[in-house]
Amino acid sequence: MKSCEELRDGGMVAIVGAGPAGTMLARLLQTQGFSVKVFERDSSPTSRSQGGSLDLRKNAGQRAIEQAGLMEEFRRLSRSDAKAFKMLDSRRKPHPAGEAGTHEEAGPEIDRGDLRQMLLGSLAPDTIAWGHAVNDVLPEADGRWRMEFKDQAPVTADLVVGADGVGSRIRPCLTPVRPRYTGMTMLAGVIRKELWRGSELSDLLGEGSVMFADHHQTIFVQRCSRDLILLYYSMVVAQDWPAAQGFALNDSKAVLNAITAAYHDWSPELLTMLTQVDGNFHRWPLSVMPPDYRWETRPGLAMVGDSSHAMPPFTGKGVNLALLDSLELADGLVANPAAEVTEAVKKCEARMQERTRNEISECLEVGRHIYGLEIDFSKP
């Protein structure tokens, strides 16, 4: 296996996935002179919605942003006033698990789409190969790995990094463990545009976010940039819902009927306020890796973000952890040029595994407390 210096000077790093972890890693490595290519299954940067807003914290996401040389642009795109948070029950009363105020640990909020565009814009031209869905990753005799794509020519790289999320095609090369469906799916919807400002919900929301929680259910409401208001409903449903119920996700009337039935014991007035949705819904089945799982480092492979530690968004740390993974992996490949790449990756993975064991455990505890979720990892 090459040394880190040889990888930088004559090798190629292939990153699978152009989400926050993949694009951040590409940016950090390119600033240090590595040859990097990112392979993304989406056909273009705008082919699908990127979701809502997230906070980047000082000890994680912002550290990566700073080292990537993007702090000035991040400050321009982010919103410090969006840290405001309230937790209420199903009748709009203060929830015993939280109180109105601002999260002390939370950082400025930035829309996922803005974060992605910022990172994409920081990369060298033609870094991203769009429309490249990985079918398989196979070892070559010389220690490199060949990626085979649907409808695209194969590519061979010295180091392949999986940053391709819950359904990672790189993870199976490192471990047989798969993410477990939690039993809960989140549905994301957008409040009608005429209600973004001046409505009762808008006044209640302010510039930040509100979580309504009761009866082991939540509806999370979030103001994003450009005044857009997003809703996230927690639904305990089968993993193949709504197809299993005989309707499609783009059947908004049927979806709203299902939401109304699921939240039948909530205040009717509140539920009416929280179902004024415009357009289609987006479905987000929530999966989690076992907190104590481990994998052995394999030469020429690595993974970051949800590829290695998928977890529900109960603690709001997912993207922060993904950016921190990328920062530490890039630092590991740069810190000791004479070290073998495999050893550098192994040290990073050891820290990642220890950190994410604690983070997943904390996430599961929140799931038990707020949603009543109990996941038995001993069962297949």
BATOR-748509 format. One line per field, with one value per residue (C-alpha): residue in one letter; residue number from 1; y, x, z. Coordinates in Angstrom, 1 decimal, always signed. Layout:
<pts>
rest = [A / ...]
nr = [NUM / ...]
north = [Y / ...]
east = [X / ...]
up = [Z / ...]
</pts>
This chain:
<pts>
rest = [M / K / S / C / E / E / L / R / D / G / G / M / V / A / I / V / G / A / G / P / A / G / T / M / L / A / R / L / L / Q / T / Q / G / F / S / V / K / V / F / E / R / D / S / S / P / T / S / R / S / Q / G / G / S / L / D / L / R / K / N / A / G / Q / R / A / I / E / Q / A / G / L / M / E / E / F / R / R / L / S / R / S / D / A / K / A / F / K / M / L / D / S / R / R / K / P / H / P / A / G / E / A / G / T / H / E / E / A / G / P / E / I / D / R / G / D / L / R / Q / M / L / L / G / S / L / A / P / D / T / I / A / W / G / H / A / V / N / D / V / L / P / E / A / D / G / R / W / R / M / E / F / K / D / Q / A / P / V / T / A / D / L / V / V / G / A / D / G / V / G / S / R / I / R / P / C / L / T / P / V / R / P / R / Y / T / G / M / T / M / L / A / G / V / I / R / K / E / L / W / R / G / S / E / L / S / D / L / L / G / E / G / S / V / M / F / A / D / H / H / Q / T / I / F / V / Q / R / C / S / R / D / L / I / L / L / Y / Y / S / M / V / V / A / Q / D / W / P / A / A / Q / G / F / A / L / N / D / S / K / A / V / L / N / A / I / T / A / A / Y / H / D / W / S / P / E / L / L / T / M / L / T / Q / V / D / G / N / F / H / R / W / P / L / S / V / M / P / P / D / Y / R / W / E / T / R / P / G / L / A / M / V / G / D / S / S / H / A / M / P / P / F / T / G / K / G / V / N / L / A / L / L / D / S / L / E / L / A / D / G / L / V / A / N / P / A / A / E / V / T / E / A / V / K / K / C / E / A / R / M / Q / E / R / T / R / N / E / I / S / E / C / L / E / V / G / R / H / I / Y / G / L / E / I / D / F / S / K / P]
nr = [1 / 2 / 3 / 4 / 5 / 6 / 7 / 8 / 9 / 10 / 11 / 12 / 13 / 14 / 15 / 16 / 17 / 18 / 19 / 20 / 21 / 22 / 23 / 24 / 25 / 26 / 27 / 28 / 29 / 30 / 31 / 32 / 33 / 34 / 35 / 36 / 37 / 38 / 39 / 40 / 41 / 42 / 43 / 44 / 45 / 46 / 47 / 48 / 49 / 50 / 51 / 52 / 53 / 54 / 55 / 56 / 57 / 58 / 59 / 60 / 61 / 62 / 63 / 64 / 65 / 66 / 67 / 68 / 69 / 70 / 71 / 72 / 73 / 74 / 75 / 76 / 77 / 78 / 79 / 80 / 81 / 82 / 83 / 84 / 85 / 86 / 87 / 88 / 89 / 90 / 91 / 92 / 93 / 94 / 95 / 96 / 97 / 98 / 99 / 100 / 101 / 102 / 103 / 104 / 105 / 106 / 107 / 108 / 109 / 110 / 111 / 112 / 113 / 114 / 115 / 116 / 117 / 118 / 119 / 120 / 121 / 122 / 123 / 124 / 125 / 126 / 127 / 128 / 129 / 130 / 131 / 132 / 133 / 134 / 135 / 136 / 137 / 138 / 139 / 140 / 141 / 142 / 143 / 144 / 145 / 146 / 147 / 148 / 149 / 150 / 151 / 152 / 153 / 154 / 155 / 156 / 157 / 158 / 159 / 160 / 161 / 162 / 163 / 164 / 165 / 166 / 167 / 168 / 169 / 170 / 171 / 172 / 173 / 174 / 175 / 176 / 177 / 178 / 179 / 180 / 181 / 182 / 183 / 184 / 185 / 186 / 187 / 188 / 189 / 190 / 191 / 192 / 193 / 194 / 195 / 196 / 197 / 198 / 199 / 200 / 201 / 202 / 203 / 204 / 205 / 206 / 207 / 208 / 209 / 210 / 211 / 212 / 213 / 214 / 215 / 216 / 217 / 218 / 219 / 220 / 221 / 222 / 223 / 224 / 225 / 226 / 227 / 228 / 229 / 230 / 231 / 232 / 233 / 234 / 235 / 236 / 237 / 238 / 239 / 240 / 241 / 242 / 243 / 244 / 245 / 246 / 247 / 248 / 249 / 250 / 251 / 252 / 253 / 254 / 255 / 256 / 257 / 258 / 259 / 260 / 261 / 262 / 263 / 264 / 265 / 266 / 267 / 268 / 269 / 270 / 271 / 272 / 273 / 274 / 275 / 276 / 277 / 278 / 279 / 280 / 281 / 282 / 283 / 284 / 285 / 286 / 287 / 288 / 289 / 290 / 291 / 292 / 293 / 294 / 295 / 296 / 297 / 298 / 299 / 300 / 301 / 302 / 303 / 304 / 305 / 306 / 307 / 308 / 309 / 310 / 311 / 312 / 313 / 314 / 315 / 316 / 317 / 318 / 319 / 320 / 321 / 322 / 323 / 324 / 325 / 326 / 327 / 328 / 329 / 330 / 331 / 332 / 333 / 334 / 335 / 336 / 337 / 338 / 339 / 340 / 341 / 342 / 343 / 344 / 345 / 346 / 347 / 348 / 349 / 350 / 351 / 352 / 353 / 354 / 355 / 356 / 357 / 358 / 359 / 360 / 361 / 362 / 363 / 364 / 365 / 366 / 367 / 368 / 369 / 370 / 371 / 372 / 373 / 374 / 375 / 376 / 377 / 378 / 379 / 380]
north = [+0.0 / +3.5 / +6.0 / +9.1 / +11.1 / +8.7 / +8.8 / +12.6 / +12.8 / +10.1 / +8.3 / +8.8 / +9.1 / +8.2 / +9.4 / +7.8 / +10.3 / +14.1 / +14.9 / +17.0 / +14.4 / +13.6 / +17.1 / +18.3 / +15.5 / +16.3 / +20.0 / +19.3 / +16.9 / +19.1 / +22.0 / +19.6 / +18.6 / +15.2 / +14.1 / +13.5 / +12.4 / +12.3 / +9.9 / +10.8 / +8.8 / +12.0 / +13.3 / +16.9 / +19.1 / +20.0 / +16.7 / +16.2 / +18.3 / +18.6 / +19.0 / +21.6 / +23.5 / +22.3 / +23.8 / +23.4 / +23.3 / +24.8 / +21.6 / +19.7 / +21.2 / +24.6 / +23.1 / +21.5 / +24.7 / +26.7 / +24.3 / +24.2 / +28.0 / +28.5 / +30.3 / +33.7 / +32.2 / +30.1 / +33.2 / +34.9 / +31.9 / +30.9 / +32.4 / +32.8 / +33.9 / +30.5 / +28.8 / +29.7 / +26.6 / +25.7 / +22.4 / +22.2 / +19.5 / +18.6 / +21.4 / +24.1 / +24.0 / +23.9 / +20.3 / +18.9 / +17.7 / +21.1 / +24.8 / +27.8 / +29.3 / +28.8 / +25.6 / +26.5 / +24.0 / +24.8 / +26.7 / +28.9 / +27.3 / +26.8 / +25.2 / +21.8 / +23.0 / +26.1 / +24.0 / +21.7 / +24.5 / +26.1 / +22.9 / +22.1 / +25.6 / +25.2 / +22.2 / +22.2 / +22.0 / +18.5 / +17.0 / +15.6 / +12.8 / +13.1 / +10.2 / +7.6 / +4.9 / +2.3 / -1.3 / -3.0 / -2.4 / -5.0 / -5.5 / -5.4 / -7.5 / -4.4 / -3.4 / -0.8 / -1.0 / -1.0 / +0.6 / -0.6 / +1.7 / +1.5 / +2.7 / +4.1 / +2.9 / +1.4 / +3.4 / +2.2 / +4.2 / +3.8 / +4.8 / +4.5 / +6.4 / +5.6 / +8.8 / +7.4 / +7.3 / +4.7 / +2.5 / +2.6 / +0.4 / +0.6 / -0.6 / -4.2 / -4.4 / -3.7 / -5.2 / -7.5 / -5.3 / -3.3 / -0.4 / -1.4 / +0.2 / +1.9 / +1.4 / +5.1 / +7.1 / +10.9 / +12.7 / +16.2 / +18.7 / +22.5 / +24.9 / +26.8 / +29.8 / +32.4 / +31.2 / +31.6 / +35.1 / +36.7 / +33.5 / +32.1 / +29.3 / +31.8 / +34.0 / +30.9 / +29.7 / +33.0 / +32.6 / +29.2 / +25.9 / +24.3 / +20.7 / +19.6 / +16.3 / +14.1 / +10.5 / +9.3 / +11.4 / +14.7 / +17.3 / +19.4 / +22.8 / +24.7 / +28.0 / +27.9 / +30.6 / +32.6 / +32.2 / +28.7 / +26.7 / +22.9 / +20.2 / +16.8 / +14.3 / +11.2 / +8.1 / +4.6 / +2.6 / -0.3 / +0.3 / +0.0 / +2.5 / +3.9 / +1.4 / -1.3 / +0.7 / +0.9 / +4.5 / +6.6 / +9.3 / +11.8 / +11.2 / +14.2 / +13.7 / +10.1 / +11.1 / +13.9 / +11.5 / +9.1 / +11.9 / +13.1 / +9.5 / +9.0 / +12.2 / +11.8 / +12.5 / +15.8 / +19.2 / +19.5 / +23.2 / +22.5 / +19.7 / +21.9 / +24.5 / +21.8 / +20.2 / +23.2 / +21.6 / +22.6 / +20.0 / +16.5 / +14.9 / +13.5 / +10.1 / +9.5 / +6.0 / +6.2 / +3.6 / +3.1 / +1.0 / -0.9 / +1.3 / -1.3 / -2.6 / -2.5 / -3.2 / -4.0 / -1.6 / -2.9 / -1.5 / +0.9 / +1.5 / +3.9 / +5.3 / +8.5 / +9.9 / +7.8 / +5.1 / +4.2 / +5.4 / +5.9 / +7.1 / +9.0 / +12.8 / +12.8 / +14.7 / +16.8 / +15.8 / +13.7 / +16.2 / +17.6 / +14.1 / +13.5 / +16.7 / +15.8 / +12.4 / +14.0 / +16.5 / +13.8 / +11.5 / +14.4 / +15.4 / +11.7 / +11.5 / +14.7 / +14.6 / +11.9 / +11.7 / +8.7 / +6.6 / +4.0 / +5.0 / +2.0 / +2.9 / +6.5 / +5.3 / +2.8 / +5.5 / +7.7 / +4.8 / +3.9 / +7.4 / +7.4 / +4.1 / +5.2 / +8.5 / +7.2 / +4.4 / +7.1 / +9.3 / +6.4 / +5.3 / +8.9 / +9.0 / +5.7 / +7.0 / +10.0 / +7.7 / +5.7 / +8.8 / +10.8 / +8.1 / +5.0 / +3.2 / -0.1 / -1.7 / -5.2 / -5.6 / -9.3 / -10.1 / -10.4]
east = [+0.0 / +1.2 / +2.4 / +0.3 / +2.8 / +2.7 / -1.1 / -0.9 / +1.7 / +0.7 / -2.4 / -6.1 / -8.8 / -12.3 / -15.2 / -18.6 / -21.3 / -21.5 / -23.3 / -21.7 / -19.2 / -18.0 / -17.7 / -16.0 / -13.5 / -12.9 / -12.3 / -9.9 / -7.9 / -7.7 / -6.3 / -3.5 / -2.7 / -4.5 / -6.1 / -9.7 / -12.8 / -16.3 / -18.9 / -22.5 / -25.6 / -27.7 / -27.8 / -27.2 / -26.9 / -30.6 / -32.1 / -33.7 / -34.5 / -31.8 / -34.0 / -34.2 / -31.8 / -29.2 / -26.8 / -23.1 / -21.4 / -18.1 / -16.4 / -17.4 / -19.0 / -17.5 / -14.0 / -14.2 / -15.6 / -12.7 / -10.0 / -11.6 / -11.2 / -15.0 / -15.8 / -16.5 / -19.0 / -20.5 / -21.2 / -22.8 / -25.1 / -25.9 / -28.4 / -27.5 / -31.0 / -32.4 / -31.0 / -34.1 / -36.0 / -39.2 / -40.6 / -44.4 / -46.9 / -49.9 / -51.9 / -49.2 / -48.2 / -44.6 / -43.3 / -41.7 / -38.7 / -37.7 / -38.4 / -38.4 / -35.0 / -31.9 / -29.7 / -26.5 / -24.5 / -26.3 / -24.5 / -25.8 / -28.3 / -27.6 / -29.9 / -28.7 / -29.0 / -26.9 / -24.2 / -24.0 / -23.7 / -21.0 / -19.0 / -19.6 / -18.5 / -15.2 / -14.1 / -11.9 / -13.8 / -15.0 / -14.4 / -17.9 / -18.9 / -22.7 / -25.0 / -22.5 / -24.5 / -22.1 / -23.1 / -20.0 / -16.6 / -14.0 / -10.3 / -7.6 / -4.4 / -2.3 / -4.1 / -6.4 / -10.2 / -12.3 / -15.7 / -18.3 / -21.2 / -24.6 / -24.3 / -20.8 / -17.2 / -15.5 / -12.9 / -9.9 / -8.6 / -5.9 / -8.3 / -12.1 / -14.1 / -17.7 / -19.7 / -22.9 / -25.2 / -27.4 / -27.5 / -23.8 / -22.3 / -18.9 / -19.9 / -20.5 / -16.8 / -15.9 / -18.7 / -21.7 / -23.6 / -26.5 / -28.5 / -31.7 / -35.0 / -36.2 / -39.9 / -40.3 / -40.5 / -40.4 / -42.4 / -41.2 / -43.7 / -43.7 / -46.2 / -48.2 / -46.3 / -48.9 / -48.4 / -44.7 / -45.0 / -47.9 / -49.7 / -50.4 / -47.8 / -45.2 / -45.7 / -45.4 / -42.3 / -40.4 / -37.0 / -36.1 / -37.8 / -40.5 / -40.9 / -44.4 / -44.2 / -46.8 / -47.9 / -44.5 / -45.0 / -43.5 / -44.1 / -41.0 / -41.4 / -38.5 / -38.0 / -35.4 / -33.8 / -36.0 / -38.8 / -39.7 / -41.3 / -40.8 / -42.7 / -41.4 / -44.0 / -42.9 / -44.9 / -44.6 / -45.2 / -43.9 / -40.6 / -42.4 / -45.1 / -47.2 / -47.0 / -48.0 / -51.2 / -52.1 / -51.3 / -48.4 / -46.4 / -47.5 / -51.1 / -51.2 / -54.8 / -54.1 / -50.9 / -52.7 / -55.5 / -52.9 / -51.2 / -54.5 / -55.3 / -51.9 / -52.3 / -55.9 / -55.4 / -53.7 / -55.5 / -57.7 / -56.8 / -53.1 / -53.3 / -55.2 / -52.5 / -49.8 / -51.3 / -51.5 / -49.1 / -48.3 / -47.3 / -45.9 / -44.2 / -40.7 / -40.3 / -37.4 / -37.3 / -35.1 / -32.4 / -29.6 / -26.4 / -25.8 / -23.8 / -21.2 / -20.5 / -16.9 / -15.2 / -11.6 / -9.7 / -9.1 / -6.4 / -7.7 / -11.1 / -12.6 / -16.0 / -17.4 / -20.7 / -23.9 / -22.1 / -20.3 / -22.7 / -26.2 / -28.5 / -31.9 / -31.8 / -32.9 / -29.9 / -29.3 / -25.6 / -25.5 / -24.0 / -21.7 / -20.3 / -20.0 / -18.0 / -15.8 / -15.2 / -14.0 / -11.8 / -10.1 / -9.6 / -8.1 / -5.9 / -4.8 / -3.7 / -1.7 / -0.2 / +2.4 / +3.4 / +5.6 / +2.9 / +1.1 / -2.4 / -3.9 / -2.4 / -3.6 / -7.1 / -7.0 / -6.2 / -9.0 / -11.5 / -10.6 / -11.5 / -14.6 / -15.8 / -15.3 / -17.0 / -20.0 / -20.6 / -21.4 / -23.3 / -25.5 / -26.2 / -27.3 / -29.5 / -31.2 / -31.8 / -33.6 / -35.6 / -36.7 / -37.6 / -39.4 / -40.7 / -40.9 / -38.6 / -37.0 / -34.7 / -33.4 / -30.2 / -29.9 / -32.8 / -32.2]
up = [+0.0 / -0.8 / +1.8 / +2.4 / +0.4 / -2.5 / -2.5 / -2.6 / -5.3 / -7.7 / -6.5 / -6.8 / -4.0 / -5.1 / -2.9 / -3.3 / -2.5 / -2.9 / +0.3 / +3.1 / +4.2 / +0.6 / -0.6 / +2.6 / +2.4 / -1.3 / -0.5 / +2.4 / +0.4 / -2.7 / -0.6 / +0.3 / -3.3 / -3.5 / -6.7 / -5.9 / -7.8 / -6.3 / -7.8 / -7.2 / -8.3 / -8.6 / -12.2 / -11.2 / -8.1 / -8.3 / -9.2 / -5.7 / -2.6 / +0.0 / +3.0 / +5.7 / +7.9 / +10.3 / +12.9 / +12.6 / +16.0 / +17.0 / +18.0 / +14.8 / +11.7 / +12.1 / +12.7 / +9.3 / +7.7 / +9.2 / +8.0 / +4.5 / +4.3 / +4.0 / +7.2 / +5.6 / +3.2 / +5.9 / +8.0 / +5.0 / +4.4 / +8.0 / +10.5 / +14.1 / +15.1 / +13.9 / +17.0 / +18.9 / +20.0 / +21.8 / +22.9 / +23.4 / +23.9 / +21.6 / +23.2 / +22.8 / +26.4 / +27.5 / +27.3 / +30.5 / +28.5 / +27.4 / +27.7 / +25.4 / +24.7 / +22.7 / +22.7 / +24.2 / +22.2 / +18.9 / +16.2 / +13.4 / +11.1 / +7.4 / +4.8 / +3.6 / +0.0 / +0.8 / +2.5 / -0.4 / -2.9 / -0.8 / -0.7 / -4.4 / -5.4 / -3.5 / -5.5 / -8.6 / -11.9 / -12.9 / -9.4 / -9.3 / -11.7 / -11.7 / -12.7 / -11.4 / -9.3 / -7.9 / -8.6 / -7.1 / -5.6 / -6.3 / -5.2 / -7.8 / -7.7 / -7.2 / -4.0 / -5.6 / -6.0 / -9.1 / -8.9 / -11.4 / -12.2 / -13.8 / -17.4 / -16.9 / -17.4 / -14.4 / -12.4 / -10.4 / -7.4 / -4.7 / -1.9 / -2.1 / +0.6 / +1.2 / +1.9 / +0.4 / +3.4 / +4.9 / +1.7 / +1.2 / -1.4 / +0.3 / +3.8 / +2.7 / +1.7 / +5.4 / +7.5 / +7.1 / +9.6 / +8.1 / +9.5 / +11.3 / +10.5 / +13.8 / +13.0 / +12.5 / +9.3 / +9.1 / +6.5 / +5.4 / +4.0 / +3.2 / +4.7 / +2.1 / +0.9 / +2.0 / +5.6 / +5.7 / +7.2 / +9.2 / +10.0 / +13.5 / +13.0 / +11.7 / +14.8 / +17.1 / +15.3 / +15.1 / +13.4 / +14.8 / +15.3 / +17.5 / +18.4 / +19.4 / +21.3 / +22.9 / +23.1 / +21.7 / +18.6 / +17.4 / +14.7 / +14.2 / +12.6 / +11.2 / +9.5 / +6.8 / +4.7 / +2.4 / +5.0 / +4.0 / +6.8 / +6.9 / +8.8 / +9.9 / +11.1 / +13.0 / +11.8 / +13.2 / +10.0 / +8.1 / +6.2 / +2.9 / +3.8 / +2.1 / -0.7 / +1.8 / +2.4 / -1.3 / -2.0 / -3.3 / -1.6 / -4.2 / -3.2 / -0.8 / +0.2 / +1.3 / +3.1 / +5.0 / +6.0 / +7.3 / +9.3 / +10.7 / +11.8 / +13.4 / +15.4 / +16.3 / +20.0 / +19.4 / +19.7 / +16.5 / +16.3 / +16.5 / +14.0 / +11.5 / +11.8 / +11.2 / +8.1 / +5.8 / +3.5 / -0.1 / -2.6 / -2.1 / +0.9 / +1.2 / +3.0 / +5.4 / +6.9 / +10.0 / +10.4 / +13.0 / +13.3 / +16.5 / +18.8 / +19.6 / +16.1 / +14.8 / +11.5 / +10.6 / +8.5 / +5.0 / +2.7 / +0.1 / +1.8 / +4.3 / +5.1 / +6.7 / +7.8 / +7.7 / +5.7 / +8.9 / +11.7 / +10.4 / +13.2 / +13.4 / +13.7 / +17.4 / +18.7 / +15.6 / +15.3 / +12.2 / +9.7 / +12.4 / +13.0 / +9.2 / +8.7 / +11.7 / +10.2 / +7.0 / +8.8 / +10.8 / +7.8 / +5.8 / +8.7 / +9.2 / +5.5 / +5.8 / +9.3 / +8.6 / +4.9 / +5.5 / +7.1 / +5.1 / +4.1 / +5.8 / +9.1 / +8.8 / +8.1 / +10.9 / +13.5 / +12.2 / +12.3 / +15.8 / +17.0 / +14.9 / +16.2 / +19.8 / +19.3 / +17.4 / +19.9 / +22.4 / +20.0 / +18.8 / +22.4 / +23.2 / +20.1 / +21.1 / +24.6 / +23.2 / +21.0 / +24.0 / +26.0 / +23.3 / +21.0 / +23.1 / +20.6 / +21.7 / +19.3 / +19.9 / +17.9 / +18.9 / +16.6 / +12.8]
</pts>
